[in-house]
Amino acid sequence: MIFPMTQPLTNVDYAWIENYIDRTSAAMAELKSQAPAVNAVATVIKTALLNGGKLLTAGNGGSAAEALHLAEELTGRYSQSDRRALPAICLAADGTALTCIANDWEFSKVFSRQVEAFANPQDVLVLFSTSGNSENLIAAARAMRDRGGKVVGLLGRGGGRLRPLCDLAVVAAGEQSGPIQECHQVILHLILEKVEHNEAAA
């Protein structure tokens, strides 16, 4: 059944949409100034993958979705269908592992326990966090440093307590999670561009 509109959509206030886009655009514009840091992150990840290492990723909530996105594009493909599969594991993807570890220990250990299980010195751990203060990500970073691997942070709000634990970090501008995560989405796509546009990755 189609219900007729009782009032035409006139004088609609679109300012809230424009304001959000403006905030995101400002964060994206600031990200350009961090091109050297983004390239350094992408290069470390590419080098690890091309030299027998693997990528581990983690995040909470929307950041977990971005961590999963980066991992699946590497094991699957981003734009090149003829390259080899690249080893990447999202530590937020296995609900049985997360609930087992949280139940038997505590939620702050859900990622660090998996780092202990999977990480080697030649690997890279990529942590997505809008605040940089999530206890489970801080614990994961410490566990990765103990294993001798590299820690990369895609962060926001100044980087929080996680930033000093990262070998490399890109910190998106702004205070709102949405624009920060949208910057992280762009960065993960730039990582994939760097990894795939290299003959050695085929």
N, CA, C and O of each residue as an XYZ file, in Angstrom:
808
protein
N       0.838     -1.184      0.000
C       0.000      0.000      0.000
C       0.882      1.245      0.000
O       1.859      1.317      0.745
N       0.543      2.203     -0.818
C       1.281      3.449     -0.903
C       0.502      4.534     -0.181
O      -0.660      4.795     -0.491
N       1.154      5.158      0.783
C       0.511      6.211      1.543
C       0.901      7.567      0.955
O       2.087      7.867      0.814
N      -0.088      8.379      0.615
C       0.249      9.701      0.072
C       0.843     10.601      1.149
O       0.462     10.520      2.317
N       1.772     11.453      0.751
C       2.334     12.406      1.698
C       1.299     13.488      1.981
O       0.709     14.057      1.063
N       1.091     13.758      3.243
C       0.101     14.770      3.613
C       0.647     16.178      3.445
O      -0.112     17.128      3.251
N       1.999     16.313      3.522
C       2.604     17.624      3.355
C       3.804     17.517      2.421
O       4.575     16.563      2.526
N       3.976     18.450      1.534
C       5.163     18.416      0.665
C       6.417     18.708      1.466
O       6.376     19.419      2.470
N       7.549     18.145      1.009
C       8.818     18.352      1.695
C       9.405     19.700      1.270
O      10.281     19.782      0.408
N       8.896     20.733      1.897
C       9.401     22.076      1.620
C      10.089     22.613      2.865
O       9.770     22.225      3.988
N      11.032     23.506      2.643
C      11.757     24.141      3.746
C      12.427     23.123      4.675
O      12.510     23.333      5.885
N      12.894     22.036      4.102
C      13.593     21.031      4.899
C      14.967     21.562      5.290
O      15.679     22.136      4.466
N      15.330     21.367      6.553
C      16.623     21.847      7.045
C      17.677     20.766      6.814
O      17.663     19.718      7.461
N      18.586     21.038      5.885
C      19.659     20.097      5.588
C      20.976     20.485      6.269
O      22.027     19.918      5.970
N      20.910     21.441      7.173
C      22.142     21.937      7.794
C      22.891     20.845      8.544
O      24.122     20.838      8.554
N      22.169     19.924      9.173
C      22.820     18.861      9.944
C      23.624     17.943      9.030
O      24.670     17.428      9.423
N      23.130     17.741      7.801
C      23.868     16.936      6.827
C      25.109     17.692      6.370
O      26.205     17.133      6.321
N      24.930     18.958      6.039
C      26.044     19.767      5.568
C      27.113     19.918      6.648
O      28.307     19.884      6.350
N      26.688     20.084      7.894
C      27.645     20.222      9.000
C      28.477     18.964      9.179
O      29.683     19.033      9.413
N      27.817     17.802      9.067
C      28.556     16.544      9.219
C      29.552     16.374      8.080
O      30.701     15.994      8.308
N      29.122     16.651      6.871
C      30.026     16.535      5.724
C      31.185     17.512      5.862
O      32.319     17.180      5.518
N      30.915     18.703      6.358
C      31.976     19.688      6.561
C      33.008     19.181      7.572
O      34.212     19.336      7.367
N      32.528     18.572      8.665
C      33.462     18.043      9.671
C      34.305     16.917      9.100
O      35.507     16.836      9.353
N      33.664     16.048      8.325
C      34.403     14.941      7.717
C      35.397     15.466      6.686
O      36.525     14.980      6.606
N      34.985     16.454      5.900
C      35.881     17.038      4.897
C      37.089     17.677      5.553
O      38.205     17.578      5.041
N      36.869     18.340      6.697
C      37.988     18.961      7.411
C      38.961     17.909      7.906
O      40.176     18.098      7.832
N      38.431     16.793      8.415
C      39.300     15.711      8.885
C      40.075     15.104      7.721
O      41.258     14.792      7.856
N      39.413     14.936      6.582
C      40.081     14.396      5.400
C      41.170     15.337      4.902
O      42.250     14.897      4.507
N      40.877     16.647      4.923
C      41.857     17.622      4.466
C      43.099     17.585      5.354
O      44.221     17.688      4.858
N      42.903     17.438      6.662
C      44.037     17.358      7.582
C      44.833     16.086      7.346
O      46.048     16.061      7.544
N      44.146     15.028      6.922
C      44.817     13.755      6.669
C      45.870     13.885      5.572
O      46.869     13.166      5.582
N      45.653     14.791      4.637
C      46.638     15.003      3.568
C      48.004     15.378      4.141
O      49.037     14.991      3.595
N      48.007     16.127      5.232
C      49.279     16.552      5.827
C      50.032     15.384      6.451
O      51.222     15.489      6.750
N      49.325     14.261      6.646
C      49.943     13.076      7.232
C      50.320     12.043      6.179
O      50.519     10.871      6.498
N      50.416     12.477      4.926
C      50.779     11.553      3.844
C      52.062     10.775      4.142
O      52.102      9.575      3.868
N      53.121     11.401      4.693
C      54.329     10.615      5.004
C      54.067      9.508      6.020
O      54.608      8.409      5.892
N      53.237      9.788      7.034
C      52.929      8.771      8.042
C      52.090      7.645      7.445
O      52.311      6.472      7.747
N      51.122      8.005      6.594
C      50.301      6.980      5.934
C      51.174      6.095      5.058
O      51.028      4.873      5.071
N      52.086      6.705      4.292
C      52.977      5.930      3.433
C      53.889      5.021      4.253
O      54.158      3.887      3.858
N      54.365      5.522      5.395
C      55.232      4.705      6.250
C      54.480      3.490      6.778
O      55.019      2.383      6.803
N      53.240      3.696      7.197
C      52.408      2.585      7.678
C      52.195      1.564      6.570
O      52.380      0.365      6.774
N      51.802      2.051      5.389
C      51.545      1.140      4.269
C      52.799      0.385      3.856
O      52.726     -0.786      3.484
N      53.941      1.045      3.920
C      55.202      0.407      3.535
C      55.594     -0.685      4.523
O      56.041     -1.756      4.114
N      55.433     -0.428      5.806
C      55.751     -1.447      6.819
C      54.879     -2.681      6.630
O      55.353     -3.813      6.727
N      53.597     -2.446      6.360
C      52.674     -3.580      6.166
C      53.031     -4.345      4.897
O      53.096     -5.574      4.908
N      53.261     -3.623      3.806
C      53.615     -4.280      2.543
C      54.903     -5.092      2.691
O      54.984     -6.233      2.235
N      55.900     -4.497      3.327
C      57.186     -5.174      3.493
C      57.028     -6.452      4.297
O      57.610     -7.483      3.959
N      56.237     -6.383      5.368
C      56.007     -7.581      6.182
C      55.335     -8.679      5.369
O      55.750     -9.837      5.422
N      54.304     -8.322      4.621
C      53.562     -9.320      3.850
C      54.412     -9.938      2.743
O      54.273    -11.123      2.441
N      55.291     -9.141      2.138
C      56.110     -9.641      1.044
C      57.323    -10.428      1.533
O      58.037    -11.041      0.739
N      57.549    -10.406      2.843
C      58.706    -11.103      3.402
C      58.308    -12.186      4.397
O      59.051    -12.489      5.331
N      57.137    -12.759      4.189
C      56.727    -13.917      4.961
C      55.985    -13.620      6.244
O      55.638    -14.543      6.980
N      55.733    -12.352      6.532
C      54.970    -12.010      7.721
C      53.480    -12.001      7.439
O      53.048    -12.172      6.300
N      52.710    -11.800      8.480
C      51.265    -11.694      8.323
C      50.766    -10.473      9.064
O      51.477     -9.876      9.872
N      49.522    -10.112      8.770
C      48.889     -8.967      9.394
C      47.839     -9.441     10.380
O      47.016    -10.299     10.058
N      47.867     -8.882     11.581
C      46.805     -9.068     12.561
C      46.111     -7.729     12.734
O      46.776     -6.694     12.782
N      44.788     -7.727     12.830
C      44.051     -6.485     12.998
C      43.065     -6.622     14.148
O      42.616     -7.723     14.467
N      42.731     -5.490     14.771
C      41.766     -5.521     15.871
C      41.152     -4.147     16.075
O      41.747     -3.128     15.726
N      39.969     -4.135     16.636
C      39.258     -2.918     16.988
C      37.969     -3.298     17.690
O      37.614     -4.474     17.757
N      37.278     -2.313     18.207
C      36.003     -2.531     18.892
C      34.872     -1.828     18.148
O      35.050     -0.718     17.647
N      33.719     -2.469     18.075
C      32.558     -1.845     17.446
C      32.795     -1.541     15.982
O      33.194     -2.416     15.214
N      32.547     -0.284     15.591
C      32.780      0.113     14.205
C      34.217     -0.060     13.786
O      34.499     -0.352     12.624
N      35.134      0.117     14.725
C      36.555     -0.091     14.419
C      36.866     -1.564     14.183
O      37.787     -1.890     13.435
N      36.104     -2.457     14.816
C      36.257     -3.893     14.544
C      35.853     -4.197     13.106
O      36.474     -5.021     12.435
N      34.804     -3.520     12.643
C      34.367     -3.712     11.251
C      35.458     -3.262     10.280
O      35.672     -3.898      9.248
N      36.143     -2.170     10.606
C      37.224     -1.708      9.743
C      38.425     -2.648      9.802
O      39.091     -2.881      8.794
N      38.695     -3.182     10.987
C      39.774     -4.166     11.116
C      39.483     -5.399     10.268
O      40.374     -5.945      9.619
N      38.229     -5.825     10.285
C      37.827     -6.971      9.467
C      37.920     -6.638      7.984
O      38.337     -7.477      7.184
N      37.538     -5.434      7.615
C      37.594     -5.000      6.216
C      39.017     -5.085      5.674
O      39.239     -5.611      4.583
N      39.973     -4.572      6.428
C      41.361     -4.610      5.963
C      41.842     -6.044      5.802
O      42.487     -6.375      4.807
N      41.533     -6.894      6.772
C      42.000     -8.287      6.718
C      41.399     -9.043      5.545
O      42.104     -9.763      4.837
N      40.088     -8.878      5.338
C      39.455     -9.675      4.272
C      39.886     -9.227      2.887
O      39.931    -10.037      1.962
N      40.206     -7.939      2.729
C      40.675     -7.476      1.425
C      42.044     -8.057      1.085
O      42.379     -8.224     -0.088
N      42.831     -8.363      2.114
C      44.155     -8.935      1.868
C      44.076    -10.428      1.570
O      44.749    -10.911      0.659
N      43.267    -11.161      2.324
C      43.133    -12.592      2.034
C      42.333    -12.820      0.754
O      42.565    -13.791      0.033
N      41.400    -11.930      0.480
C      40.651    -11.981     -0.772
C      41.361    -11.131     -1.805
O      42.455    -11.465     -2.262
N      40.722    -10.019     -2.170
C      41.380     -9.079     -3.076
C      40.741     -7.712     -2.923
O      39.594     -7.576     -2.496
N      41.515     -6.711     -3.284
C      41.023     -5.331     -3.300
C      40.690     -4.940     -4.738
O      39.522     -4.745     -5.076
N      41.701     -4.826     -5.576
C      41.441     -4.498     -6.984
C      42.129     -5.445     -7.951
O      41.742     -5.520     -9.117
N      43.138     -6.167     -7.492
C      43.866     -7.076     -8.379
C      43.419     -8.513     -8.143
O      43.595     -9.063     -7.056
N      42.847     -9.101     -9.167
C      42.328    -10.466     -9.024
C      43.394    -11.527     -9.236
O      43.163    -12.697     -8.930
N      44.562    -11.142     -9.755
C      45.574    -12.125    -10.120
C      46.714    -12.210     -9.115
O      47.703    -12.890     -9.384
N      46.615    -11.548     -7.972
C      47.694    -11.644     -6.989
C      47.438    -12.819     -6.047
O      46.324    -13.335     -5.950
N      48.502    -13.224     -5.358
C      48.360    -14.311     -4.382
C      47.592    -13.818     -3.159
O      47.543    -12.621     -2.879
N      47.003    -14.752     -2.446
C      46.341    -14.420     -1.187
C      47.395    -14.005     -0.166
O      48.464    -14.610     -0.081
N      47.086    -12.977      0.599
C      48.019    -12.479      1.602
C      47.475    -12.766      2.997
O      46.282    -12.587      3.241
N      48.337    -13.209      3.917
C      47.870    -13.660      5.227
C      47.499    -12.510      6.163
O      48.345    -11.701      6.545
N      46.233    -12.458      6.517
C      45.741    -11.430      7.435
C      44.625    -12.028      8.287
O      43.754    -12.732      7.777
N      44.658    -11.747      9.572
C      43.677    -12.283     10.521
C      43.100    -11.137     11.333
O      43.841    -10.361     11.936
N      41.779    -11.031     11.349
C      41.115    -10.056     12.209
C      40.817    -10.718     13.549
O      40.076    -11.699     13.608
N      41.383    -10.193     14.610
C      41.221    -10.785     15.935
C      39.844    -10.528     16.528
O      39.507    -11.086     17.572
N      39.046     -9.690     15.876
C      37.686     -9.419     16.348
C      36.647    -10.272     15.634
O      35.451    -10.130     15.890
N      37.088    -11.162     14.739
C      36.154    -11.861     13.861
C      35.587    -13.149     14.449
O      34.505    -13.580     14.050
N      36.289    -13.763     15.378
C      35.888    -15.081     15.895
C      35.132    -14.909     17.209
O      35.734    -14.715     18.265
N      33.804    -14.981     17.129
C      32.978    -14.809     18.323
C      33.240    -15.854     19.387
O      33.136    -15.561     20.578
N      33.583    -17.080     18.978
C      33.847    -18.125     19.969
C      35.122    -17.828     20.751
O      35.174    -18.045     21.962
N      36.150    -17.332     20.062
C      37.386    -16.968     20.752
C      37.150    -15.796     21.694
O      37.609    -15.814     22.836
N      36.436    -14.776     21.219
C      36.182    -13.596     22.043
C      35.424    -13.944     23.319
O      35.781    -13.495     24.409
N      34.374    -14.748     23.171
C      33.566    -15.081     24.349
C      34.293    -16.053     25.274
O      34.150    -15.975     26.495
N      35.065    -16.960     24.703
C      35.847    -17.881     25.524
C      36.847    -17.120     26.388
O      36.925    -17.328     27.599
N      37.605    -16.241     25.755
C      38.651    -15.514     26.480
C      38.035    -14.557     27.494
O      38.501    -14.463     28.629
N      36.983    -13.844     27.081
C      36.328    -12.910     28.004
C      35.720    -13.637     29.190
O      35.751    -13.136     30.314
N      35.169    -14.811     28.943
C      34.537    -15.576     30.017
C      35.566    -16.188     30.966
O      35.377    -16.178     32.183
N      36.646    -16.716     30.414
C      37.639    -17.404     31.240
C      38.605    -16.449     31.915
O      39.141    -16.766     32.977
N      38.843    -15.271     31.314
C      39.723    -14.264     31.918
C      38.917    -12.977     32.093
O      38.173    -12.828     33.062
N      39.074    -12.055     31.148
C      38.317    -10.801     31.156
C      38.377    -10.201     29.761
O      39.206    -10.592     28.939
N      37.487     -9.244     29.503
C      37.380     -8.710     28.146
C      38.644     -7.985     27.703
O      38.928     -7.905     26.508
N      39.387     -7.468     28.639
C      40.616     -6.755     28.268
C      41.659     -7.678     27.642
O      42.633     -7.196     27.064
N      41.474     -8.999     27.745
C      42.447     -9.953     27.208
C      42.024    -10.576     25.880
O      42.725    -11.439     25.352
N      40.868    -10.141     25.326
C      40.345    -10.856     24.150
C      41.271    -10.773     22.939
O      41.274    -11.679     22.106
N      42.047     -9.713     22.830
C      42.968     -9.591     21.698
C      44.387    -10.012     22.066
O      45.074    -10.638     21.259
N      44.823     -9.683     23.252
C      46.204    -10.009     23.636
C      46.428    -11.515     23.679
O      47.503    -11.992     23.314
N      45.434    -12.258     24.115
C      45.556    -13.723     24.147
C      45.748    -14.269     22.736
O      46.538    -15.189     22.527
N      45.035    -13.709     21.777
C      45.178    -14.160     20.392
C      46.519    -13.714     19.801
O      47.115    -14.437     19.002
N      46.989    -12.541     20.187
C      48.321    -12.123     19.760
C      49.353    -13.128     20.241
O      50.246    -13.514     19.486
N      49.236    -13.552     21.486
C      50.158    -14.557     22.025
C      50.100    -15.845     21.220
O      51.113    -16.527     21.063
N      48.930    -16.178     20.712
C      48.761    -17.417     19.952
C      49.300    -17.324     18.530
O      49.884    -18.283     18.025
N      49.109    -16.184     17.885
C      49.350    -16.093     16.447
C      50.581    -15.298     16.037
O      51.126    -15.543     14.961
N      51.033    -14.363     16.850
C      52.021    -13.389     16.383
C      53.439    -13.925     16.377
O      53.837    -14.689     17.256
N      54.198    -13.508     15.362
C      55.622    -13.772     15.239
C      56.352    -12.440     15.072
O      55.714    -11.431     14.774
N      57.662    -12.413     15.256
C      58.399    -11.148     15.161
C      58.286    -10.443     13.814
O      58.419     -9.220     13.752
N      58.046    -11.178     12.745
C      57.973    -10.549     11.426
C      56.574    -10.020     11.102
O      56.354     -9.488     10.014
N      55.628    -10.160     12.032
C      54.240     -9.768     11.787
C      53.980     -8.313     12.185
O      54.781     -7.683     12.876
N      52.833     -7.803     11.724
C      52.390     -6.454     12.061
C      50.981     -6.537     12.651
O      50.116     -7.232     12.118
N      50.766     -5.832     13.738
C      49.448     -5.713     14.358
C      48.915     -4.313     14.085
O      49.546     -3.323     14.453
N      47.751     -4.229     13.439
C      47.121     -2.947     13.153
C      45.920     -2.776     14.073
O      45.000     -3.593     14.066
N      45.935     -1.710     14.864
C      44.882     -1.448     15.839
C      44.084     -0.219     15.425
O      44.643      0.859     15.224
N      42.780     -0.391     15.302
C      41.865      0.693     14.958
C      41.186      1.170     16.240
O      40.558      0.380     16.945
N      41.310      2.452     16.537
C      40.682      2.981     17.751
C      40.400      4.469     17.599
O      41.300      5.242     17.272
N      39.155      4.875     17.834
C      38.828      6.296     17.749
C      39.335      7.063     18.971
O      39.553      8.272     18.898
N      39.521      6.368     20.085
C      39.956      7.043     21.318
C      41.410      6.774     21.673
O      42.076      7.625     22.263
N      41.907      5.588     21.315
C      43.248      5.182     21.720
C      43.342      4.749     23.165
O      44.441      4.610     23.701
N      42.193      4.531     23.812
C      42.196      4.203     25.239
C      41.513      2.893     25.586
O      41.266      2.630     26.763
N      41.201      2.067     24.604
C      40.549      0.780     24.876
C      41.537     -0.178     25.527
O      42.617     -0.431     24.993
N      41.158     -0.708     26.686
C      42.071     -1.566     27.443
C      42.482     -2.804     26.669
O      43.629     -3.241     26.762
N      41.547     -3.382     25.895
C      41.902     -4.610     25.170
C      42.891     -4.341     24.041
O      43.691     -5.214     23.704
N      42.849     -3.157     23.457
C      43.807     -2.812     22.405
C      45.170     -2.463     22.999
O      46.206     -2.790     22.419
N      45.168     -1.802     24.148
C      46.424     -1.503     24.844
C      47.122     -2.800     25.237
O      48.336     -2.932     25.079
N      46.356     -3.751     25.747
C      46.931     -5.053     26.116
C      47.464     -5.781     24.895
O      48.504     -6.434     24.970
N      46.760     -5.678     23.767
C      47.211     -6.325     22.534
C      48.524     -5.708     22.056
O      49.433     -6.421     21.630
N      48.619     -4.375     22.129
C      49.855     -3.706     21.710
C      51.034     -4.158     22.565
O      52.121     -4.416     22.047
N      50.819     -4.252     23.854
C      51.896     -4.695     24.745
C      52.297     -6.137     24.447
O      53.480     -6.477     24.460
N      51.307     -6.976     24.181
C      51.602     -8.373     23.850
C      52.393     -8.467     22.553
O      53.304     -9.287     22.439
N      52.054     -7.634     21.577
C      52.760     -7.662     20.295
C      54.197     -7.185     20.473
O      55.114     -7.743     19.871
N      54.396     -6.177     21.280
C      55.758     -5.704     21.529
C      56.587     -6.788     22.222
O      57.778     -6.939     21.953
N      55.942     -7.536     23.112
C      56.633     -8.648     23.766
C      57.028     -9.730     22.763
O      58.043    -10.407     22.932
N      56.214     -9.886     21.714
C      56.504    -10.895     20.691
C      57.545    -10.407     19.684
O      58.043    -11.196     18.881
N      57.873     -9.134     19.718
C      58.881     -8.598     18.815
C      58.350     -8.101     17.491
O      59.129     -7.738     16.610
N      57.000     -8.077     17.330
C      56.414     -7.598     16.088
C      56.162     -6.105     16.115
O      56.355     -5.449     17.139
N      55.726     -5.567     14.973
C      55.434     -4.151     14.842
C      53.980     -3.869     15.221
O      53.090     -4.681     14.969
N      53.758     -2.707     15.829
C      52.417     -2.250     16.182
C      52.122     -0.967     15.419
O      52.875      0.004     15.492
N      51.010     -0.982     14.684
C      50.560      0.188     13.933
C      49.215      0.623     14.499
O      48.329     -0.205     14.711
N      49.065      1.912     14.743
C      47.803      2.438     15.237
C      47.142      3.355     14.224
O      47.774      4.268     13.694
N      45.866      3.108     13.958
C      45.020      4.057     13.234
C      44.081      4.612     14.295
O      43.142      3.938     14.721
N      44.340      5.838     14.716
C      43.787      6.356     15.959
C      43.033      7.661     15.752
O      42.986      8.205     14.648
N      42.446      8.150     16.837
C      41.781      9.437     16.850
C      41.966     10.110     18.200
O      42.564      9.540     19.113
N      41.454     11.317     18.317
C      41.462     12.079     19.570
C      42.854     12.157     20.208
O      43.016     11.965     21.413
N      43.825     12.437     19.386
C      45.181     12.597     19.898
C      45.955     11.316     20.081
O      47.150     11.356     20.375
N      45.313     10.188     19.917
C      45.990      8.892     20.003
C      45.871      8.199     21.330
O      46.092      6.990     21.410
N      45.525      8.932     22.391
C      45.312      8.321     23.697
C      46.523      7.581     24.236
O      47.660      7.859     23.854
N      46.266      6.639     25.124
C      47.319      5.846     25.762
C      47.932      4.835     24.813
O      49.001      4.289     25.084
N      47.258      4.583     23.702
C      47.755      3.589     22.746
C      48.903      4.132     21.902
O      49.781      3.375     21.488
N      48.902      5.418     21.648
C      49.879      5.978     20.718
C      51.328      5.691     21.116
O      52.113      5.319     20.244
N      51.729      5.843     22.389
C      53.133      5.566     22.727
C      53.539      4.103     22.561
O      54.726      3.781     22.523
N      52.542      3.221     22.464
C      52.824      1.788     22.310
C      52.954      1.382     20.846
O      53.272      0.232     20.546
N      52.711      2.322     19.937
C      52.752      2.030     18.506
C      54.118      2.380     17.925
O      54.708      3.402     18.274
N      54.610      1.524     17.040
C      55.812      1.847     16.284
C      55.517      2.944     15.275
O      56.347      3.821     15.035
N      54.328      2.888     14.686
C      53.860      3.896     13.739
C      52.388      4.159     14.006
O      51.648      3.253     14.389
N      51.962      5.405     13.803
C      50.552      5.726     14.021
C      50.131      6.857     13.095
O      50.921      7.735     12.748
N      48.865      6.808     12.706
C      48.213      7.926     12.028
C      47.021      8.296     12.888
O      46.172      7.455     13.183
N      46.959      9.557     13.288
C      45.904     10.025     14.184
C      44.994     10.969     13.413
O      45.412     12.049     12.996
N      43.744     10.551     13.228
C      42.777     11.379     12.513
C      42.374     12.574     13.368
O      42.319     12.482     14.594
N      42.097     13.687     12.716
C      41.712     14.906     13.421
C      40.254     14.838     13.857
O      39.467     14.057     13.323
N      39.908     15.671     14.840
C      38.525     15.766     15.284
C      38.245     14.934     16.516
O      39.077     14.144     16.962
N      37.048     15.130     17.056
C      36.644     14.450     18.285
C      35.522     13.448     18.081
O      35.282     12.610     18.950
N      34.830     13.515     16.950
C      33.690     12.632     16.722
C      34.125     11.336     16.046
O      34.965     11.328     15.146
N      33.525     10.246     16.509
C      33.915      8.927     16.004
C      33.668      8.774     14.511
O      34.474      8.160     13.812
N      32.553      9.328     14.007
C      32.217      9.148     12.597
C      33.301      9.638     11.657
O      33.822      8.838     10.880
N      33.668     10.918     11.688
C      34.732     11.395     10.799
C      36.067     10.693     11.022
O      36.821     10.484     10.072
N      36.367     10.323     12.278
C      37.615      9.600     12.550
C      37.601      8.259     11.825
O      38.575      7.896     11.166
N      36.495      7.524     11.947
C      36.408      6.217     11.297
C      36.413      6.346      9.777
O      36.924      5.469      9.080
N      35.851      7.425      9.267
C      35.876      7.617      7.821
C      37.300      7.883      7.327
O      37.673      7.455      6.234
N      38.087      8.587      8.132
C      39.509      8.744      7.802
C      40.219      7.391      7.833
O      41.036      7.090      6.963
N      39.904      6.585      8.835
C      40.517      5.260      8.930
C      40.161      4.404      7.712
O      40.979      3.621      7.229
N      38.930      4.568      7.225
C      38.522      3.822      6.024
C      39.380      4.216      4.833
O      39.803      3.355      4.061
N      39.641      5.500      4.676
C      40.495      5.967      3.583
C      41.911      5.414      3.748
O      42.525      4.972      2.777
N      42.424      5.438      4.972
C      43.778      4.939      5.217
C      43.885      3.461      4.880
O      44.863      3.037      4.265
N      42.888      2.666      5.276
C      42.989      1.227      4.979
C      42.950      0.985      3.482
O      43.593      0.057      2.992
N      42.200      1.810      2.739
C      42.211      1.660      1.290
C      43.557      2.084      0.703
O      44.016      1.503     -0.281
N      44.182      3.085      1.297
C      45.514      3.485      0.833
C      46.545      2.397      1.121
O      47.455      2.178      0.321
N      46.410      1.722      2.246
C      47.281      0.581      2.548
C      47.142     -0.474      1.451
O      48.137     -1.011      0.965
N      45.903     -0.762      1.070
C      45.661     -1.766      0.040
C      46.213     -1.326     -1.311
O      46.739     -2.140     -2.069
N      46.090     -0.042     -1.603
C      46.677      0.476     -2.846
C      48.180      0.232     -2.849
O      48.737     -0.211     -3.853
N      48.828      0.516     -1.743
C      50.283      0.343     -1.647
C      50.673     -1.122     -1.784
O      51.634     -1.454     -2.478
N      49.924     -1.993     -1.122
C      50.253     -3.415     -1.164
C      50.055     -3.998     -2.552
O      50.909     -4.741     -3.036
N      48.949     -3.675     -3.198
C      48.624     -4.328     -4.474
C      49.369     -3.741     -5.659
O      49.635     -4.453     -6.628
N      49.712     -2.467     -5.609
C      50.376     -1.870     -6.770
C      51.878     -2.027     -6.654
O      52.638     -1.062     -6.579
N      52.266     -3.289     -6.641
C      53.682     -3.642     -6.536
C      53.821     -5.021     -7.148
O      53.114     -5.945     -6.747
N      54.713     -5.181     -8.104
C      54.831     -6.446     -8.822
C      55.185     -7.595     -7.894
O      54.811     -8.739     -8.154
N      55.904     -7.303     -6.810
C      56.311     -8.373     -5.903
C      55.142     -8.966     -5.148
O      55.266    -10.049     -4.576
N      53.989     -8.270     -5.133
C      52.830     -8.795     -4.424
C      52.047     -9.797     -5.254
O      51.152    -10.464     -4.735
N      52.373     -9.912     -6.544
C      51.603    -10.799     -7.421
C      51.911    -12.255     -7.118
O      51.356    -13.149     -7.757
